[in-house]
């Protein structure tokens, strides 16, 4: 079983190494994130749910871990995550169905840790 908390930490660590080695390129990447991840016509939580669906469709472990944590931190419900995964599965077919299970386990991991008395 994957350790999604560790995967999320690895994504952050890798991003830090890239910021050090490619400061200008990563500044541009960060600026792009700031330009799209805010409450506007779509809420930040809704945008992160979209990102999670794209992670499922692209089958990216680190992306699933990162965005599952983000939607958890933003207060997404398990039902919202399940519906998001449903859309990703419908759009991505069988491979997305397999990764949908991974995204749900990642979300459940972070939700359990966030609960009182979690890990």
N, C-alpha and C positions, 0 to 999 in steps of 0.2 A: 504494500500500500504506500502511496506517495505521502511524503511529509509536506503538506502544502504551506505550513508556516515556514519551514526551512526554504522551500522554493521561493516564497515571497521575499525572505531575507536575501537569498542569492540574487534575485532580480535587483534589489536595492544596492547590493554590493557591486554587482556588475555595472550598474548605471553609474555608481560613484567612480569606478575605475575608468569608465568611458569619459566622464566629465573631466577627469584629470588628464587623460591622454588626448582627448579631442574636445578641448574646451569650447571652441567656437561652434563646432558642429552640434554639440550637446546643448549649447545656449539656444541655438535655433530650434532644436527639438523641444526644449523646455518652453520656448516662446509659443510654439504650435500648441502644446498642451494647455498653456494659459489662455490661448485664444479660443479654445473649444470647451474646456472643462470648467464651466461656470453655470449658474442659474440664469437662463435666458428664456426663450420660448419653450425650451425643454429644460427640465430640472437637471441638476448635476447627477442626482440619483438615476434618472431616466437615461442620461447619457452613459453612465457607467454600466447600466444594464445592457445597453446597446453594445458597449465594448465587450462585456462578458459574452454576449451572443456571438460576436465576431471571433473571440478567443476559442469558443467551442468549434465554430466552423473551420478555423485554421488549425485547430488541434495543437495549441501552444501551451505546454505545461506551465511555464513561468508566467505567461499572460493570464491563464486561468487563475493561478494563485494570486497574482497581484490584483486583478479586477474582482475576484470573489471576495477578497479582503476589503476592497474599497466599497463594494455594495453592502457588505456587512456593516462596515463603519458608518455608512450613510443611512442605515436603518431599514434596508430592504427586508421584506418579509420572505420567508421560504416560498410562499405562494408566488410572489413576484419573480423570484429566481426560477422557479419551476416553469412559469409561463414564458419567461425569457428563453430558457433552454428549449422549450417546446417549439418556439419560433425558429431557433437555430437548427434544431433537428429537422424541421420541415424544410428549411432552406438548404441544409447541407446533406441530407440523406443519412445513410447508415453510419459513416465515419463520425458525423456530428452527434448521432445518438450515443455512440460509445463515449465520446468526450463530454456529452451532456451529463452522464453519470459522474465523470471526474469533476466537473464544475459544481455539481450538487454536493459531492463529498467535500470539496474545498470549502464551499460556503458553510456547510454543517460544522466543519472543523473550527472555522473562525467564530461562528455563532456560539458554539459550545465554550470556546475560550473566553468570549465576551460575557457569558452568563455569570451571575454571581456564583462563586465557588468553582468556576471553570478551571481548567488546567493550571 
